[in-house]
Amino acid sequence: MFHSIISRATSIDIGDATVRLITTKDVAAITAYYQRNRAFLQPWEPLREEAFFTETGWHRRLEQLMQLHKHKMAYYFVIQQKGSDEICGVVNYSNLVRHPFHACHVGYSLDQDCQGQGLMSRSLAAANRWMFEDQSFHRIMAAYMPRNAKSAAVLKKCGFEIEGEAKDYLLINGKWEDHILTACINEDWTMPI
């Protein structure tokens, strides 16, 4: 069941956690998230430069993300459990294309210590709803490696349907990986005003 309050500040309350757009104040917390989960996330993500795991690197990256947010070209959400200042996950939307496609891609990750609680499914559903209702997107696309059963389950729970397979789709951890292609369609889409 979806319980959320969407405010002007783009913060979504999902009960035991909040999903909100990242800000420049999150440098230390997002750096700590990726440092803490470096080995855990490595098999599922592109190879990262060392700067990705430093506050200096994230300071520069956040400046870029703020510009992308401002121009509605990408949205980078963080997940925080109630009562904690730590970031425990991310949901990011990229490759935003408006008229006539009204579609984008989504990627996400969750702290190794927060797995198995339904937190990512609830966070992704809430952020997708914001993308559909507030940003008027019609299609959100996601891809996962066939061996990533957890990601497959999250996407299925959030209404993503399999649309195909792509060979050597993304360069993950230094190796080209096949991916299952999925999409979630906004059945209530209306033309943005």
PyMOL CGO cylinders between C-alpha atoms (Angstrom):
from pymol import cmd
from pymol.cgo import CYLINDER

trace = [
    CYLINDER, 0.00, 0.00, 0.00, 1.30, 3.45, -0.91, 0.3, 1, 1, 1, 1, 1, 1,
    CYLINDER, 1.30, 3.45, -0.91, 1.27, 6.11, 1.81, 0.3, 1, 1, 1, 1, 1, 1,
    CYLINDER, 1.27, 6.11, 1.81, 3.09, 9.28, 0.91, 0.3, 1, 1, 1, 1, 1, 1,
    CYLINDER, 3.09, 9.28, 0.91, 3.04, 12.99, 1.33, 0.3, 1, 1, 1, 1, 1, 1,
    CYLINDER, 3.04, 12.99, 1.33, 4.70, 14.86, -1.51, 0.3, 1, 1, 1, 1, 1, 1,
    CYLINDER, 4.70, 14.86, -1.51, 5.78, 18.36, -0.56, 0.3, 1, 1, 1, 1, 1, 1,
    CYLINDER, 5.78, 18.36, -0.56, 7.08, 21.30, -2.53, 0.3, 1, 1, 1, 1, 1, 1,
    CYLINDER, 7.08, 21.30, -2.53, 10.59, 20.39, -1.31, 0.3, 1, 1, 1, 1, 1, 1,
    CYLINDER, 10.59, 20.39, -1.31, 10.34, 17.05, -3.13, 0.3, 1, 1, 1, 1, 1, 1,
    CYLINDER, 10.34, 17.05, -3.13, 10.48, 14.94, -0.03, 0.3, 1, 1, 1, 1, 1, 1,
    CYLINDER, 10.48, 14.94, -0.03, 8.33, 11.82, 0.02, 0.3, 1, 1, 1, 1, 1, 1,
    CYLINDER, 8.33, 11.82, 0.02, 7.32, 10.25, 3.31, 0.3, 1, 1, 1, 1, 1, 1,
    CYLINDER, 7.32, 10.25, 3.31, 6.98, 6.44, 3.03, 0.3, 1, 1, 1, 1, 1, 1,
    CYLINDER, 6.98, 6.44, 3.03, 6.37, 5.76, 6.70, 0.3, 1, 1, 1, 1, 1, 1,
    CYLINDER, 6.37, 5.76, 6.70, 9.63, 4.49, 8.17, 0.3, 1, 1, 1, 1, 1, 1,
    CYLINDER, 9.63, 4.49, 8.17, 11.78, 6.39, 5.68, 0.3, 1, 1, 1, 1, 1, 1,
    CYLINDER, 11.78, 6.39, 5.68, 11.96, 9.48, 3.49, 0.3, 1, 1, 1, 1, 1, 1,
    CYLINDER, 11.96, 9.48, 3.49, 12.82, 9.63, -0.21, 0.3, 1, 1, 1, 1, 1, 1,
    CYLINDER, 12.82, 9.63, -0.21, 14.04, 13.08, -1.23, 0.3, 1, 1, 1, 1, 1, 1,
    CYLINDER, 14.04, 13.08, -1.23, 16.11, 14.85, -3.85, 0.3, 1, 1, 1, 1, 1, 1,
    CYLINDER, 16.11, 14.85, -3.85, 19.77, 15.02, -2.93, 0.3, 1, 1, 1, 1, 1, 1,
    CYLINDER, 19.77, 15.02, -2.93, 21.20, 18.45, -2.01, 0.3, 1, 1, 1, 1, 1, 1,
    CYLINDER, 21.20, 18.45, -2.01, 24.68, 19.90, -1.69, 0.3, 1, 1, 1, 1, 1, 1,
    CYLINDER, 24.68, 19.90, -1.69, 24.39, 19.40, 2.09, 0.3, 1, 1, 1, 1, 1, 1,
    CYLINDER, 24.39, 19.40, 2.09, 24.54, 15.63, 1.52, 0.3, 1, 1, 1, 1, 1, 1,
    CYLINDER, 24.54, 15.63, 1.52, 28.24, 15.47, 0.56, 0.3, 1, 1, 1, 1, 1, 1,
    CYLINDER, 28.24, 15.47, 0.56, 29.40, 13.64, 3.69, 0.3, 1, 1, 1, 1, 1, 1,
    CYLINDER, 29.40, 13.64, 3.69, 26.39, 11.30, 3.86, 0.3, 1, 1, 1, 1, 1, 1,
    CYLINDER, 26.39, 11.30, 3.86, 26.47, 10.22, 0.19, 0.3, 1, 1, 1, 1, 1, 1,
    CYLINDER, 26.47, 10.22, 0.19, 30.24, 9.73, 0.32, 0.3, 1, 1, 1, 1, 1, 1,
    CYLINDER, 30.24, 9.73, 0.32, 29.84, 7.57, 3.43, 0.3, 1, 1, 1, 1, 1, 1,
    CYLINDER, 29.84, 7.57, 3.43, 27.08, 5.55, 1.71, 0.3, 1, 1, 1, 1, 1, 1,
    CYLINDER, 27.08, 5.55, 1.71, 29.30, 4.66, -1.25, 0.3, 1, 1, 1, 1, 1, 1,
    CYLINDER, 29.30, 4.66, -1.25, 32.36, 4.03, 0.91, 0.3, 1, 1, 1, 1, 1, 1,
    CYLINDER, 32.36, 4.03, 0.91, 30.38, 1.72, 3.21, 0.3, 1, 1, 1, 1, 1, 1,
    CYLINDER, 30.38, 1.72, 3.21, 28.85, -0.21, 0.29, 0.3, 1, 1, 1, 1, 1, 1,
    CYLINDER, 28.85, -0.21, 0.29, 31.80, -0.16, -2.12, 0.3, 1, 1, 1, 1, 1, 1,
    CYLINDER, 31.80, -0.16, -2.12, 32.46, -3.93, -2.17, 0.3, 1, 1, 1, 1, 1, 1,
    CYLINDER, 32.46, -3.93, -2.17, 28.76, -4.81, -1.90, 0.3, 1, 1, 1, 1, 1, 1,
    CYLINDER, 28.76, -4.81, -1.90, 27.72, -2.72, -4.94, 0.3, 1, 1, 1, 1, 1, 1,
    CYLINDER, 27.72, -2.72, -4.94, 30.80, -3.40, -7.09, 0.3, 1, 1, 1, 1, 1, 1,
    CYLINDER, 30.80, -3.40, -7.09, 29.40, -6.48, -8.94, 0.3, 1, 1, 1, 1, 1, 1,
    CYLINDER, 29.40, -6.48, -8.94, 26.33, -4.48, -10.04, 0.3, 1, 1, 1, 1, 1, 1,
    CYLINDER, 26.33, -4.48, -10.04, 27.78, -1.10, -11.00, 0.3, 1, 1, 1, 1, 1, 1,
    CYLINDER, 27.78, -1.10, -11.00, 30.23, 0.44, -13.48, 0.3, 1, 1, 1, 1, 1, 1,
    CYLINDER, 30.23, 0.44, -13.48, 33.86, 0.70, -12.40, 0.3, 1, 1, 1, 1, 1, 1,
    CYLINDER, 33.86, 0.70, -12.40, 34.28, 3.90, -10.39, 0.3, 1, 1, 1, 1, 1, 1,
    CYLINDER, 34.28, 3.90, -10.39, 37.20, 6.31, -10.25, 0.3, 1, 1, 1, 1, 1, 1,
    CYLINDER, 37.20, 6.31, -10.25, 38.66, 6.85, -6.76, 0.3, 1, 1, 1, 1, 1, 1,
    CYLINDER, 38.66, 6.85, -6.76, 37.14, 10.36, -6.70, 0.3, 1, 1, 1, 1, 1, 1,
    CYLINDER, 37.14, 10.36, -6.70, 33.69, 8.74, -6.58, 0.3, 1, 1, 1, 1, 1, 1,
    CYLINDER, 33.69, 8.74, -6.58, 34.47, 7.60, -3.04, 0.3, 1, 1, 1, 1, 1, 1,
    CYLINDER, 34.47, 7.60, -3.04, 35.73, 10.96, -1.75, 0.3, 1, 1, 1, 1, 1, 1,
    CYLINDER, 35.73, 10.96, -1.75, 33.97, 14.07, -0.44, 0.3, 1, 1, 1, 1, 1, 1,
    CYLINDER, 33.97, 14.07, -0.44, 35.90, 16.18, -2.95, 0.3, 1, 1, 1, 1, 1, 1,
    CYLINDER, 35.90, 16.18, -2.95, 34.60, 14.04, -5.79, 0.3, 1, 1, 1, 1, 1, 1,
    CYLINDER, 34.60, 14.04, -5.79, 31.04, 14.17, -4.49, 0.3, 1, 1, 1, 1, 1, 1,
    CYLINDER, 31.04, 14.17, -4.49, 31.20, 17.91, -4.00, 0.3, 1, 1, 1, 1, 1, 1,
    CYLINDER, 31.20, 17.91, -4.00, 31.90, 18.30, -7.73, 0.3, 1, 1, 1, 1, 1, 1,
    CYLINDER, 31.90, 18.30, -7.73, 29.32, 15.66, -8.63, 0.3, 1, 1, 1, 1, 1, 1,
    CYLINDER, 29.32, 15.66, -8.63, 26.63, 17.35, -6.54, 0.3, 1, 1, 1, 1, 1, 1,
    CYLINDER, 26.63, 17.35, -6.54, 27.27, 20.68, -8.24, 0.3, 1, 1, 1, 1, 1, 1,
    CYLINDER, 27.27, 20.68, -8.24, 26.58, 18.91, -11.56, 0.3, 1, 1, 1, 1, 1, 1,
    CYLINDER, 26.58, 18.91, -11.56, 23.51, 17.13, -10.18, 0.3, 1, 1, 1, 1, 1, 1,
    CYLINDER, 23.51, 17.13, -10.18, 22.06, 20.42, -8.93, 0.3, 1, 1, 1, 1, 1, 1,
    CYLINDER, 22.06, 20.42, -8.93, 22.31, 21.81, -12.46, 0.3, 1, 1, 1, 1, 1, 1,
    CYLINDER, 22.31, 21.81, -12.46, 20.66, 18.68, -13.88, 0.3, 1, 1, 1, 1, 1, 1,
    CYLINDER, 20.66, 18.68, -13.88, 17.83, 19.02, -11.31, 0.3, 1, 1, 1, 1, 1, 1,
    CYLINDER, 17.83, 19.02, -11.31, 17.42, 22.72, -12.11, 0.3, 1, 1, 1, 1, 1, 1,
    CYLINDER, 17.42, 22.72, -12.11, 17.11, 22.03, -15.83, 0.3, 1, 1, 1, 1, 1, 1,
    CYLINDER, 17.11, 22.03, -15.83, 14.90, 18.94, -15.28, 0.3, 1, 1, 1, 1, 1, 1,
    CYLINDER, 14.90, 18.94, -15.28, 17.43, 16.71, -17.02, 0.3, 1, 1, 1, 1, 1, 1,
    CYLINDER, 17.43, 16.71, -17.02, 17.92, 14.19, -14.18, 0.3, 1, 1, 1, 1, 1, 1,
    CYLINDER, 17.92, 14.19, -14.18, 16.71, 13.53, -10.65, 0.3, 1, 1, 1, 1, 1, 1,
    CYLINDER, 16.71, 13.53, -10.65, 18.85, 11.93, -7.94, 0.3, 1, 1, 1, 1, 1, 1,
    CYLINDER, 18.85, 11.93, -7.94, 16.91, 10.79, -4.87, 0.3, 1, 1, 1, 1, 1, 1,
    CYLINDER, 16.91, 10.79, -4.87, 18.34, 9.57, -1.58, 0.3, 1, 1, 1, 1, 1, 1,
    CYLINDER, 18.34, 9.57, -1.58, 16.64, 7.33, 0.98, 0.3, 1, 1, 1, 1, 1, 1,
    CYLINDER, 16.64, 7.33, 0.98, 16.93, 8.00, 4.70, 0.3, 1, 1, 1, 1, 1, 1,
    CYLINDER, 16.93, 8.00, 4.70, 15.34, 5.96, 7.45, 0.3, 1, 1, 1, 1, 1, 1,
    CYLINDER, 15.34, 5.96, 7.45, 13.46, 7.99, 10.06, 0.3, 1, 1, 1, 1, 1, 1,
    CYLINDER, 13.46, 7.99, 10.06, 15.68, 9.11, 12.91, 0.3, 1, 1, 1, 1, 1, 1,
    CYLINDER, 15.68, 9.11, 12.91, 18.90, 8.65, 10.93, 0.3, 1, 1, 1, 1, 1, 1,
    CYLINDER, 18.90, 8.65, 10.93, 21.13, 11.12, 9.12, 0.3, 1, 1, 1, 1, 1, 1,
    CYLINDER, 21.13, 11.12, 9.12, 22.68, 8.32, 7.07, 0.3, 1, 1, 1, 1, 1, 1,
    CYLINDER, 22.68, 8.32, 7.07, 21.77, 7.77, 3.44, 0.3, 1, 1, 1, 1, 1, 1,
    CYLINDER, 21.77, 7.77, 3.44, 20.77, 4.13, 3.03, 0.3, 1, 1, 1, 1, 1, 1,
    CYLINDER, 20.77, 4.13, 3.03, 19.94, 4.07, -0.67, 0.3, 1, 1, 1, 1, 1, 1,
    CYLINDER, 19.94, 4.07, -0.67, 19.53, 6.00, -3.91, 0.3, 1, 1, 1, 1, 1, 1,
    CYLINDER, 19.53, 6.00, -3.91, 17.04, 6.13, -6.78, 0.3, 1, 1, 1, 1, 1, 1,
    CYLINDER, 17.04, 6.13, -6.78, 18.19, 8.07, -9.81, 0.3, 1, 1, 1, 1, 1, 1,
    CYLINDER, 18.19, 8.07, -9.81, 16.43, 9.03, -13.03, 0.3, 1, 1, 1, 1, 1, 1,
    CYLINDER, 16.43, 9.03, -13.03, 18.52, 9.78, -16.10, 0.3, 1, 1, 1, 1, 1, 1,
    CYLINDER, 18.52, 9.78, -16.10, 18.17, 10.15, -19.86, 0.3, 1, 1, 1, 1, 1, 1,
    CYLINDER, 18.17, 10.15, -19.86, 15.00, 12.20, -19.37, 0.3, 1, 1, 1, 1, 1, 1,
    CYLINDER, 15.00, 12.20, -19.37, 13.31, 12.82, -22.70, 0.3, 1, 1, 1, 1, 1, 1,
    CYLINDER, 13.31, 12.82, -22.70, 10.15, 14.91, -22.83, 0.3, 1, 1, 1, 1, 1, 1,
    CYLINDER, 10.15, 14.91, -22.83, 7.85, 15.34, -25.85, 0.3, 1, 1, 1, 1, 1, 1,
    CYLINDER, 7.85, 15.34, -25.85, 7.05, 13.10, -27.68, 0.3, 1, 1, 1, 1, 1, 1,
    CYLINDER, 7.05, 13.10, -27.68, 8.72, 10.24, -25.73, 0.3, 1, 1, 1, 1, 1, 1,
    CYLINDER, 8.72, 10.24, -25.73, 7.98, 11.31, -22.12, 0.3, 1, 1, 1, 1, 1, 1,
    CYLINDER, 7.98, 11.31, -22.12, 10.32, 8.59, -20.83, 0.3, 1, 1, 1, 1, 1, 1,
    CYLINDER, 10.32, 8.59, -20.83, 13.45, 8.06, -18.75, 0.3, 1, 1, 1, 1, 1, 1,
    CYLINDER, 13.45, 8.06, -18.75, 15.67, 5.41, -17.18, 0.3, 1, 1, 1, 1, 1, 1,
    CYLINDER, 15.67, 5.41, -17.18, 15.88, 4.58, -13.49, 0.3, 1, 1, 1, 1, 1, 1,
    CYLINDER, 15.88, 4.58, -13.49, 18.71, 3.07, -11.47, 0.3, 1, 1, 1, 1, 1, 1,
    CYLINDER, 18.71, 3.07, -11.47, 18.92, 2.37, -7.76, 0.3, 1, 1, 1, 1, 1, 1,
    CYLINDER, 18.92, 2.37, -7.76, 20.95, 0.80, -4.98, 0.3, 1, 1, 1, 1, 1, 1,
    CYLINDER, 20.95, 0.80, -4.98, 20.39, 0.00, -1.33, 0.3, 1, 1, 1, 1, 1, 1,
    CYLINDER, 20.39, 0.00, -1.33, 22.72, -0.34, 1.65, 0.3, 1, 1, 1, 1, 1, 1,
    CYLINDER, 22.72, -0.34, 1.65, 23.77, -3.94, 2.31, 0.3, 1, 1, 1, 1, 1, 1,
    CYLINDER, 23.77, -3.94, 2.31, 22.40, -3.66, 5.87, 0.3, 1, 1, 1, 1, 1, 1,
    CYLINDER, 22.40, -3.66, 5.87, 18.93, -2.62, 4.65, 0.3, 1, 1, 1, 1, 1, 1,
    CYLINDER, 18.93, -2.62, 4.65, 18.28, -5.53, 2.29, 0.3, 1, 1, 1, 1, 1, 1,
    CYLINDER, 18.28, -5.53, 2.29, 15.18, -7.68, 2.65, 0.3, 1, 1, 1, 1, 1, 1,
    CYLINDER, 15.18, -7.68, 2.65, 12.93, -5.10, 4.33, 0.3, 1, 1, 1, 1, 1, 1,
    CYLINDER, 12.93, -5.10, 4.33, 10.95, -3.96, 1.28, 0.3, 1, 1, 1, 1, 1, 1,
    CYLINDER, 10.95, -3.96, 1.28, 12.58, -0.53, 1.58, 0.3, 1, 1, 1, 1, 1, 1,
    CYLINDER, 12.58, -0.53, 1.58, 13.73, -0.33, -2.04, 0.3, 1, 1, 1, 1, 1, 1,
    CYLINDER, 13.73, -0.33, -2.04, 10.36, -1.44, -3.44, 0.3, 1, 1, 1, 1, 1, 1,
    CYLINDER, 10.36, -1.44, -3.44, 8.55, 1.22, -1.41, 0.3, 1, 1, 1, 1, 1, 1,
    CYLINDER, 8.55, 1.22, -1.41, 11.12, 3.91, -2.24, 0.3, 1, 1, 1, 1, 1, 1,
    CYLINDER, 11.12, 3.91, -2.24, 11.10, 3.14, -5.96, 0.3, 1, 1, 1, 1, 1, 1,
    CYLINDER, 11.10, 3.14, -5.96, 7.29, 3.06, -6.08, 0.3, 1, 1, 1, 1, 1, 1,
    CYLINDER, 7.29, 3.06, -6.08, 7.12, 6.44, -4.34, 0.3, 1, 1, 1, 1, 1, 1,
    CYLINDER, 7.12, 6.44, -4.34, 9.73, 8.07, -6.56, 0.3, 1, 1, 1, 1, 1, 1,
    CYLINDER, 9.73, 8.07, -6.56, 8.11, 6.61, -9.70, 0.3, 1, 1, 1, 1, 1, 1,
    CYLINDER, 8.11, 6.61, -9.70, 4.78, 8.02, -8.62, 0.3, 1, 1, 1, 1, 1, 1,
    CYLINDER, 4.78, 8.02, -8.62, 6.40, 11.45, -8.30, 0.3, 1, 1, 1, 1, 1, 1,
    CYLINDER, 6.40, 11.45, -8.30, 7.89, 11.09, -11.78, 0.3, 1, 1, 1, 1, 1, 1,
    CYLINDER, 7.89, 11.09, -11.78, 4.47, 10.14, -13.18, 0.3, 1, 1, 1, 1, 1, 1,
    CYLINDER, 4.47, 10.14, -13.18, 2.32, 12.65, -11.31, 0.3, 1, 1, 1, 1, 1, 1,
    CYLINDER, 2.32, 12.65, -11.31, 4.61, 15.65, -10.82, 0.3, 1, 1, 1, 1, 1, 1,
    CYLINDER, 4.61, 15.65, -10.82, 6.86, 15.33, -13.87, 0.3, 1, 1, 1, 1, 1, 1,
    CYLINDER, 6.86, 15.33, -13.87, 4.29, 13.82, -16.28, 0.3, 1, 1, 1, 1, 1, 1,
    CYLINDER, 4.29, 13.82, -16.28, 6.39, 10.91, -17.49, 0.3, 1, 1, 1, 1, 1, 1,
    CYLINDER, 6.39, 10.91, -17.49, 4.67, 8.14, -19.39, 0.3, 1, 1, 1, 1, 1, 1,
    CYLINDER, 4.67, 8.14, -19.39, 7.37, 5.45, -19.28, 0.3, 1, 1, 1, 1, 1, 1,
    CYLINDER, 7.37, 5.45, -19.28, 10.14, 4.61, -16.83, 0.3, 1, 1, 1, 1, 1, 1,
    CYLINDER, 10.14, 4.61, -16.83, 12.64, 2.04, -18.05, 0.3, 1, 1, 1, 1, 1, 1,
    CYLINDER, 12.64, 2.04, -18.05, 14.97, -0.16, -15.99, 0.3, 1, 1, 1, 1, 1, 1,
    CYLINDER, 14.97, -0.16, -15.99, 17.41, -2.92, -16.86, 0.3, 1, 1, 1, 1, 1, 1,
    CYLINDER, 17.41, -2.92, -16.86, 18.88, -5.65, -14.70, 0.3, 1, 1, 1, 1, 1, 1,
    CYLINDER, 18.88, -5.65, -14.70, 21.37, -8.46, -15.16, 0.3, 1, 1, 1, 1, 1, 1,
    CYLINDER, 21.37, -8.46, -15.16, 19.64, -11.86, -15.44, 0.3, 1, 1, 1, 1, 1, 1,
    CYLINDER, 19.64, -11.86, -15.44, 21.44, -13.13, -12.32, 0.3, 1, 1, 1, 1, 1, 1,
    CYLINDER, 21.44, -13.13, -12.32, 20.22, -10.21, -10.19, 0.3, 1, 1, 1, 1, 1, 1,
    CYLINDER, 20.22, -10.21, -10.19, 17.12, -11.85, -8.69, 0.3, 1, 1, 1, 1, 1, 1,
    CYLINDER, 17.12, -11.85, -8.69, 16.69, -9.13, -6.04, 0.3, 1, 1, 1, 1, 1, 1,
    CYLINDER, 16.69, -9.13, -6.04, 16.47, -6.38, -8.64, 0.3, 1, 1, 1, 1, 1, 1,
    CYLINDER, 16.47, -6.38, -8.64, 14.09, -8.48, -10.75, 0.3, 1, 1, 1, 1, 1, 1,
    CYLINDER, 14.09, -8.48, -10.75, 11.81, -8.89, -7.73, 0.3, 1, 1, 1, 1, 1, 1,
    CYLINDER, 11.81, -8.89, -7.73, 11.87, -5.16, -6.88, 0.3, 1, 1, 1, 1, 1, 1,
    CYLINDER, 11.87, -5.16, -6.88, 10.98, -4.18, -10.44, 0.3, 1, 1, 1, 1, 1, 1,
    CYLINDER, 10.98, -4.18, -10.44, 8.18, -6.73, -10.70, 0.3, 1, 1, 1, 1, 1, 1,
    CYLINDER, 8.18, -6.73, -10.70, 6.72, -5.56, -7.38, 0.3, 1, 1, 1, 1, 1, 1,
    CYLINDER, 6.72, -5.56, -7.38, 6.78, -1.96, -8.67, 0.3, 1, 1, 1, 1, 1, 1,
    CYLINDER, 6.78, -1.96, -8.67, 4.86, -2.79, -11.84, 0.3, 1, 1, 1, 1, 1, 1,
    CYLINDER, 4.86, -2.79, -11.84, 7.73, -3.07, -14.34, 0.3, 1, 1, 1, 1, 1, 1,
    CYLINDER, 7.73, -3.07, -14.34, 7.13, -5.54, -17.15, 0.3, 1, 1, 1, 1, 1, 1,
    CYLINDER, 7.13, -5.54, -17.15, 9.79, -7.34, -19.16, 0.3, 1, 1, 1, 1, 1, 1,
    CYLINDER, 9.79, -7.34, -19.16, 10.04, -6.00, -22.70, 0.3, 1, 1, 1, 1, 1, 1,
    CYLINDER, 10.04, -6.00, -22.70, 13.12, -7.80, -23.96, 0.3, 1, 1, 1, 1, 1, 1,
    CYLINDER, 13.12, -7.80, -23.96, 16.76, -8.74, -23.55, 0.3, 1, 1, 1, 1, 1, 1,
    CYLINDER, 16.76, -8.74, -23.55, 19.84, -6.85, -24.62, 0.3, 1, 1, 1, 1, 1, 1,
    CYLINDER, 19.84, -6.85, -24.62, 23.19, -8.52, -25.22, 0.3, 1, 1, 1, 1, 1, 1,
    CYLINDER, 23.19, -8.52, -25.22, 26.29, -6.72, -23.90, 0.3, 1, 1, 1, 1, 1, 1,
    CYLINDER, 26.29, -6.72, -23.90, 24.04, -3.86, -22.78, 0.3, 1, 1, 1, 1, 1, 1,
    CYLINDER, 24.04, -3.86, -22.78, 26.07, -2.14, -20.05, 0.3, 1, 1, 1, 1, 1, 1,
    CYLINDER, 26.07, -2.14, -20.05, 29.71, -2.12, -18.99, 0.3, 1, 1, 1, 1, 1, 1,
    CYLINDER, 29.71, -2.12, -18.99, 29.39, -3.34, -15.39, 0.3, 1, 1, 1, 1, 1, 1,
    CYLINDER, 29.39, -3.34, -15.39, 32.41, -3.86, -13.15, 0.3, 1, 1, 1, 1, 1, 1,
    CYLINDER, 32.41, -3.86, -13.15, 34.66, -3.80, -16.22, 0.3, 1, 1, 1, 1, 1, 1,
    CYLINDER, 34.66, -3.80, -16.22, 32.70, -6.40, -18.23, 0.3, 1, 1, 1, 1, 1, 1,
    CYLINDER, 32.70, -6.40, -18.23, 29.93, -6.10, -20.81, 0.3, 1, 1, 1, 1, 1, 1,
    CYLINDER, 29.93, -6.10, -20.81, 26.81, -7.62, -19.29, 0.3, 1, 1, 1, 1, 1, 1,
    CYLINDER, 26.81, -7.62, -19.29, 23.54, -8.80, -20.83, 0.3, 1, 1, 1, 1, 1, 1,
    CYLINDER, 23.54, -8.80, -20.83, 20.44, -7.17, -19.32, 0.3, 1, 1, 1, 1, 1, 1,
    CYLINDER, 20.44, -7.17, -19.32, 16.72, -7.79, -19.10, 0.3, 1, 1, 1, 1, 1, 1,
    CYLINDER, 16.72, -7.79, -19.10, 14.87, -4.67, -20.28, 0.3, 1, 1, 1, 1, 1, 1,
    CYLINDER, 14.87, -4.67, -20.28, 11.76, -3.60, -18.39, 0.3, 1, 1, 1, 1, 1, 1,
    CYLINDER, 11.76, -3.60, -18.39, 9.39, -0.66, -18.28, 0.3, 1, 1, 1, 1, 1, 1,
    CYLINDER, 9.39, -0.66, -18.28, 6.67, 0.73, -16.08, 0.3, 1, 1, 1, 1, 1, 1,
    CYLINDER, 6.67, 0.73, -16.08, 3.94, 2.63, -17.90, 0.3, 1, 1, 1, 1, 1, 1,
    CYLINDER, 3.94, 2.63, -17.90, 1.88, 5.46, -16.45, 0.3, 1, 1, 1, 1, 1, 1,
    CYLINDER, 1.88, 5.46, -16.45, -1.64, 4.28, -17.31, 0.3, 1, 1, 1, 1, 1, 1,
    CYLINDER, -1.64, 4.28, -17.31, -3.09, 7.61, -16.10, 0.3, 1, 1, 1, 1, 1, 1,
    CYLINDER, -3.09, 7.61, -16.10, -0.82, 9.78, -18.22, 0.3, 1, 1, 1, 1, 1, 1,
    CYLINDER, -0.82, 9.78, -18.22, -2.17, 13.07, -19.51, 0.3, 1, 1, 1, 1, 1, 1,
    CYLINDER, -2.17, 13.07, -19.51, -0.48, 15.67, -21.68, 0.3, 1, 1, 1, 1, 1, 1,
    CYLINDER, -0.48, 15.67, -21.68, 1.57, 18.07, -19.48, 0.3, 1, 1, 1, 1, 1, 1,
    CYLINDER, 1.57, 18.07, -19.48, 0.27, 21.62, -19.38, 0.3, 1, 1, 1, 1, 1, 1,
]
cmd.load_cgo(trace, "trace")
